[in-house]
């Protein structure tokens, strides 16, 4: 099928590459001319395992194309996906101006006799599909036929390609049998269960899913606090409750809290949505509070050991919000570094993929950047593990101890085995495993 994806960011680019991989002809549209030229030249602006090869392969096969023209994309496609940003506003609600602008632009290029399915791929509040349909009707002077569908994405950064190529479910929210049939045809090659709902239900599913996962993280972090106070081991507790099939072990890993471009934004949005509907979601407000408290407790633990943080040489491993990505947006690791810098610590940071983005967005100004984990630890009075990159677990502990001035490790991601680390002479502190 001929598909258009408006927005060549994380969701749009991964979706476009994967759709092309299964045989569809895809036009990715972006209003940034420089970005379009970079993509045509094979330069991928984000790090995602497997994505660069997938893009190169399908550009060479002429199944994946890039343009800055919405008219070209809409004209040459049966289905048009909207995958533009939906950033948070100060009150937690979602800025839908990009969605509204694209809806108007689509309406302006629709031609008589055309039928197009317009798909909300971005994560949007419930009832957004209705607003998109109203906007297109209002600005569609040519009277072209169209239907609006909601098709939320469930991609995890770091494994987005396999998530889309082998999804555990596909959600299609639509009120038109014709539009739903076209959507089902798009996803036939993926051989995954398809859930067909109304538009409003599909829009709620994404926010509800992410909020539930964040709830699990905050729950186990709250349990970790009890473990520390009682001398229990949070990992053993998580294994015990996670063995229950009704609960599951995923997302029961204690740490310094969730971050990233999705969870904080989506939870704040879901709270704002529920408030606007007159049904306050107070449980999610507690999830937010626990998440913020977890980082504060971690910094307090470091301060308690070092007494005064000013002028202390501290190494931090990790800047990205999770491993296998270069995404530093709303990263707890970045917030930890910022907290340390605010108290006058001398911070040296290493991250396998996140340093360039952190420098580009000036997120941790005042920190020094190292070329390796061991270089970051040179002369450090404490080491903080803020992101659980596999590379960090492979660092020789004997050499690490020699490099550090004081053998203090604060493991915010429970990356190391406590007994192993202590056997090398480190003073080791982790989350819920004291």
Beta strands, then each sheet from edge to edge (+ up, - down):
strand 1: 2-6
strand 2: 25-29
strand 3: 64-67
strand 4: 79-82
strand 5: 115-120
strand 6: 145-150
strand 7: 170-173
strand 8: 194-197
strand 9: 313-317
strand 10: 346-350
strand 11: 368-369
strand 12: 382-385
strand 13: 408-411
strand 14: 427-429
sheet 1: 3+ 2+ 1+ 4+ 5+ 6+
sheet 2: 7+ 8+
sheet 3: 11+ 10+ 9+ 12+ 13+ 14+
end
